[in-house]
Amino acid sequence: MVYWAMSQVDSTAGIAVRDGYVDGDDAAFGEIVDAASASLPEGPSAVVWATLSATHVPVPEFGDSSKPRVDLIADVERKIRDEEKRQRSSGSMPSSSLHPTRPGSVKEQWARITDWLHERFPENSISGAESESIEQAISATGQKWPAELVEFFELVNGDTSGPAFVAILPRFQFLGLDHVVGERARMIEIWADVWSSRGLEVPPSAGENAFTFAPAFVPFAGMDGNFLFVDTRPGGLYGCVSEFDKSGSDERGPRWLSISAMLTDLADSLTQNNEFDEGWMWSTEGGALQWDWSRAHSVARDIRRAIQDGRS
């Protein structure tokens, strides 16, 4: 199945997205054209963007109302293929998923989050680890932990406990120190065979793709074999937060510059009702905190960034 989207950008930079999944690229191009043709009478001055999977392009040809459907489909396909070719030639595919949020204070951002949680889930609690336990975990990993990672575990040693279901992060749960040490050792062992059989060497600098679970990776959240980890290799991105996928390893690259940057985005999402990490939106239906992902939010964000970069 192929993801498609048709987005209309109005004069105030408002973005309305219609999207879906179909079988094959050709069907997706047709869906884009049909969606645009159906919605343009409602906003004839809007700029139309077409999306195929993760590729977004403006299609000014939709401004010509005399064009037949087959020609518009050809225009959309040409625009998409040209953009894919441009991205490949420039080496920008896939694009970096590093969030621009700057590092700040772990303690301040966690306080924002816990204040929000306490207001809505007063019977749930979360606590940090003792200094001795943190030192033992650091020793067990044999890595130099960033100060933010140490401060994080002083505040958070595993997920919340209490009667309410509280998913503080989408897709992941915070790990206690015992699980940090145990899961890290298990993942290194599992991926060692893959690593050695491919003749791979882990790049020396933080943020560079290792394509294996490197000893310098210290996980702090995880679920079902997938993890968020802090990269303790030296370099300008020392302490960055990356995602490890059990199928794709660390191919997405760094996600946040540090734990405090990630917590800032999380606190902003909870307190300001913003999306978190490319389209996740929270809800408290049924007395639980849970997250739902909308690809349309992600498409609108990417198009807004492209417009800001001058690609309109």
C-alpha positions as CSV (number, residue, x, y, z in Angstrom):
1,M,0.0,0.0,0.0
2,V,1.2,3.5,-0.9
3,Y,0.5,6.6,1.2
4,W,-0.8,9.7,-0.7
5,A,-1.8,13.2,0.4
6,M,-3.2,16.3,-1.2
7,S,-2.7,19.5,0.7
8,Q,-4.1,22.9,0.2
9,V,-2.2,25.9,1.5
10,D,-4.3,29.1,1.8
11,S,-3.1,32.7,1.9
12,T,-2.7,32.6,5.7
13,A,-0.5,29.5,5.5
14,G,-3.3,27.3,6.8
15,I,-2.9,23.7,5.5
16,A,-5.7,21.3,4.9
17,V,-4.7,17.7,4.2
18,R,-6.7,14.9,2.6
19,D,-4.9,11.6,2.5
20,G,-5.1,7.8,2.4
21,Y,-3.5,4.6,1.3
22,V,-4.0,2.8,-2.1
23,D,-2.4,-0.1,-4.0
24,G,0.4,1.3,-6.2
25,D,1.8,4.7,-7.2
26,D,-0.5,5.1,-10.3
27,A,-3.6,4.8,-8.1
28,A,-2.0,7.3,-5.6
29,F,-1.5,9.9,-8.3
30,G,-5.1,9.5,-9.4
31,E,-6.3,9.9,-5.8
32,I,-4.3,13.2,-5.4
33,V,-5.8,14.6,-8.6
34,D,-9.3,13.6,-7.7
35,A,-9.0,15.0,-4.1
36,A,-7.6,18.3,-5.5
37,S,-10.3,18.6,-8.1
38,A,-13.0,18.0,-5.5
39,S,-11.7,20.6,-3.1
40,L,-10.4,23.4,-5.2
41,P,-13.8,24.9,-5.9
42,E,-14.0,25.5,-2.1
43,G,-10.6,27.3,-2.2
44,P,-9.7,28.2,-5.7
45,S,-6.7,30.4,-4.7
46,A,-5.1,27.7,-2.6
47,V,-1.7,26.3,-3.5
48,V,-1.9,22.5,-4.0
49,W,0.9,20.2,-2.7
50,A,1.1,16.5,-3.7
51,T,2.6,13.8,-1.4
52,L,3.7,10.3,-2.3
53,S,5.1,8.5,0.7
54,A,7.5,11.0,2.2
55,T,8.0,13.2,-0.9
56,H,6.1,16.6,-1.0
57,V,5.9,18.9,-4.0
58,P,3.9,22.0,-5.0
59,V,1.8,21.5,-8.2
60,P,0.9,24.9,-9.7
61,E,-0.6,23.1,-12.7
62,F,-3.8,22.7,-10.7
63,G,-4.4,26.4,-11.3
64,D,-5.3,25.6,-14.9
65,S,-8.9,24.5,-14.6
66,S,-9.0,23.5,-18.3
67,K,-6.5,20.7,-17.9
68,P,-7.9,17.2,-18.3
69,R,-7.5,14.6,-15.5
70,V,-5.0,12.5,-17.4
71,D,-2.7,15.5,-17.9
72,L,-2.9,16.5,-14.2
73,I,-2.0,13.0,-13.2
74,A,1.0,13.2,-15.5
75,D,2.0,16.6,-13.9
76,V,1.8,15.1,-10.4
77,E,3.9,12.1,-11.4
78,R,6.5,14.3,-13.1
79,K,6.8,16.6,-10.1
80,I,7.1,13.8,-7.7
81,R,9.8,11.9,-9.8
82,D,11.7,15.1,-10.3
83,E,11.8,15.8,-6.6
84,E,12.8,12.2,-5.8
85,K,15.7,12.6,-8.3
86,R,16.7,15.9,-6.8
87,Q,16.8,14.5,-3.4
88,R,18.9,11.4,-4.5
89,S,21.4,13.6,-6.4
90,S,21.8,16.0,-3.4
91,G,22.2,13.1,-0.9
92,S,19.3,14.4,1.1
93,M,17.2,11.2,1.0
94,P,16.2,10.3,3.6
95,S,16.1,13.6,5.3
96,S,17.4,14.1,8.8
97,S,14.9,13.5,11.6
98,L,16.8,15.7,14.1
99,H,14.5,18.0,15.9
100,P,15.8,21.6,16.1
101,T,14.9,22.1,19.8
102,R,17.9,23.3,21.8
103,P,19.1,21.7,25.0
104,G,18.0,23.2,28.3
105,S,17.3,22.0,31.8
106,V,16.3,18.4,32.5
107,K,15.0,19.4,35.9
108,E,12.9,22.3,34.7
109,Q,11.3,20.4,31.8
110,W,10.6,17.3,33.9
111,A,8.9,19.6,36.5
112,R,6.6,20.9,33.7
113,I,5.7,17.4,32.8
114,T,5.1,16.1,36.4
115,D,3.0,19.2,37.2
116,W,0.8,18.4,34.3
117,L,0.6,14.7,35.2
118,H,-0.1,15.4,38.9
119,E,-3.0,17.6,37.9
120,R,-4.7,14.9,35.8
121,F,-3.4,11.7,37.5
122,P,-2.8,12.5,41.1
123,E,-2.8,8.9,42.3
124,N,0.0,8.0,40.0
125,S,3.6,8.5,41.0
126,I,7.1,8.4,39.5
127,S,10.4,8.6,41.3
128,G,14.1,8.8,40.7
129,A,17.0,6.5,41.5
130,E,19.5,6.7,44.3
131,S,23.0,8.0,43.4
132,E,24.6,4.7,44.4
133,S,22.3,2.8,41.9
134,I,23.1,5.3,39.2
135,E,26.9,4.9,39.8
136,Q,26.5,1.1,39.6
137,A,24.6,1.4,36.3
138,I,27.3,3.7,34.9
139,S,30.0,1.3,35.9
140,A,28.1,-1.7,34.4
141,T,27.8,0.1,31.0
142,G,31.5,1.2,31.0
143,Q,30.5,4.4,29.3
144,K,30.8,8.1,30.2
145,W,27.2,9.2,30.8
146,P,26.3,12.8,29.9
147,A,25.3,14.9,32.9
148,E,21.7,15.1,31.5
149,L,21.4,11.3,31.5
150,V,22.5,11.2,35.2
151,E,20.1,14.0,36.1
152,F,17.3,12.2,34.3
153,F,17.7,9.1,36.3
154,E,17.9,11.1,39.5
155,L,14.3,12.1,38.6
156,V,12.9,9.2,36.6
157,N,13.7,5.5,37.3
158,G,11.1,3.7,35.2
159,D,7.6,4.6,34.2
160,T,4.7,5.7,36.4
161,S,3.0,3.5,38.9
162,G,-0.6,3.9,40.0
163,P,-4.2,3.0,39.0
164,A,-4.3,5.0,35.8
165,F,-2.7,4.0,32.5
166,V,-0.2,6.7,31.7
167,A,1.9,6.5,28.6
168,I,4.2,9.5,29.1
169,L,5.9,8.8,25.7
170,P,4.3,7.4,22.6
171,R,5.6,4.0,21.6
172,F,8.1,3.7,24.5
173,Q,8.2,3.3,28.3
174,F,10.9,4.8,30.5
175,L,13.3,2.1,31.7
176,G,14.4,1.5,35.3
177,L,18.2,1.2,35.8
178,D,18.1,-2.6,36.0
179,H,16.4,-2.7,32.6
180,V,18.9,-0.2,31.2
181,V,21.8,-2.4,32.1
182,G,20.0,-5.7,31.2
183,E,18.4,-4.6,27.9
184,R,21.7,-2.9,26.7
185,A,23.7,-6.0,27.3
186,R,21.1,-8.2,25.6
187,M,21.0,-5.9,22.5
188,I,24.7,-5.8,22.2
189,E,24.9,-9.6,22.3
190,I,22.0,-10.0,19.7
191,W,23.5,-7.5,17.3
192,A,27.1,-8.6,17.7
193,D,26.7,-11.4,15.2
194,V,25.1,-9.1,12.6
195,W,27.9,-6.6,13.2
196,S,30.7,-9.0,12.8
197,S,29.2,-10.9,9.8
198,R,29.0,-7.7,7.8
199,G,32.5,-6.6,8.8
200,L,31.2,-3.4,10.2
201,E,33.1,-0.9,12.4
202,V,31.2,1.5,14.6
203,P,32.0,5.1,13.5
204,P,33.8,7.0,16.3
205,S,31.6,10.1,16.4
206,A,28.3,10.5,18.1
207,G,25.4,10.7,15.8
208,E,26.9,8.7,13.0
209,N,24.9,5.6,12.0
210,A,26.4,2.4,13.5
211,F,23.8,0.0,11.9
212,T,24.2,-2.1,15.0
213,F,23.6,-1.7,18.8
214,A,26.9,-0.2,19.7
215,P,28.4,-0.4,23.3
216,A,28.2,3.4,23.4
217,F,24.4,3.3,23.2
218,V,22.7,3.7,26.6
219,P,18.9,3.1,26.3
220,F,16.6,5.0,28.7
221,A,13.2,4.1,27.1
222,G,12.0,1.1,25.1
223,M,9.3,-1.3,24.1
224,D,9.2,-4.5,22.2
225,G,12.8,-4.5,21.2
226,N,12.8,-0.8,20.1
227,F,14.6,1.9,22.1
228,L,15.4,5.5,22.7
229,F,19.1,5.8,23.6
230,V,21.7,8.3,24.5
231,D,24.8,8.2,22.2
232,T,27.9,8.4,24.4
233,R,30.5,8.5,21.6
234,P,32.6,11.7,21.6
235,G,32.0,14.6,19.3
236,G,29.6,17.5,18.8
237,L,26.5,15.3,19.2
238,Y,27.7,13.6,22.4
239,G,24.6,13.0,24.4
240,C,22.2,13.1,21.5
241,V,19.0,11.0,21.7
242,S,18.5,8.5,18.9
243,E,16.1,5.8,18.1
244,F,17.0,2.1,17.7
245,D,14.6,0.0,15.7
246,K,14.8,-3.8,15.8
247,S,14.4,-3.9,12.0
248,G,16.3,-0.8,10.9
249,S,18.8,-0.3,13.7
250,D,19.8,3.4,14.1
251,E,19.3,4.3,10.5
252,R,17.1,7.3,11.3
253,G,20.0,9.1,13.0
254,P,19.8,11.5,15.9
255,R,16.3,12.6,16.9
256,W,17.1,15.2,19.6
257,L,20.3,17.0,20.6
258,S,19.9,15.9,24.2
259,I,17.4,14.5,26.7
260,S,16.4,18.0,27.9
261,A,15.6,18.9,24.3
262,M,13.3,15.9,24.0
263,L,11.7,16.7,27.3
264,T,11.1,20.3,26.2
265,D,9.2,19.0,23.2
266,L,7.2,16.6,25.4
267,A,6.4,19.3,27.9
268,D,5.3,21.7,25.1
269,S,3.1,19.0,23.7
270,L,1.3,18.2,27.0
271,T,1.0,21.8,28.2
272,Q,0.2,23.5,24.9
273,N,-1.6,20.7,23.2
274,N,1.0,20.6,20.4
275,E,1.9,17.5,18.4
276,F,5.0,15.6,19.6
277,D,7.6,14.0,17.4
278,E,6.2,14.2,13.9
279,G,2.5,13.9,14.5
280,W,1.7,12.3,17.9
281,M,-1.2,13.9,19.7
282,W,-2.2,13.0,23.3
283,S,-5.7,12.4,24.7
284,T,-7.0,11.4,28.2
285,E,-10.1,9.5,27.1
286,G,-11.3,6.9,29.6
287,G,-9.1,8.3,32.3
288,A,-5.8,7.3,30.6
289,L,-3.0,9.2,28.9
290,Q,-2.5,7.8,25.4
291,W,-1.1,8.9,22.1
292,D,-2.5,8.8,18.6
293,W,-0.5,9.4,15.5
294,S,-1.8,11.4,12.5
295,R,0.3,11.3,9.3
296,A,-1.6,14.3,8.1
297,H,0.0,16.4,11.0
298,S,3.4,15.2,9.8
299,V,2.7,16.1,6.2
300,A,1.5,19.6,7.1
301,R,4.6,20.2,9.2
302,D,6.9,19.1,6.4
303,I,5.2,21.3,3.9
304,R,5.3,24.3,6.3
305,R,9.0,23.7,6.7
306,A,9.5,23.5,2.9
307,I,7.6,26.8,2.4
308,Q,9.8,28.4,5.0
309,D,12.9,27.1,3.1
310,G,11.6,28.7,-0.1
311,R,10.2,25.5,-1.8
312,S,6.8,26.9,-2.7
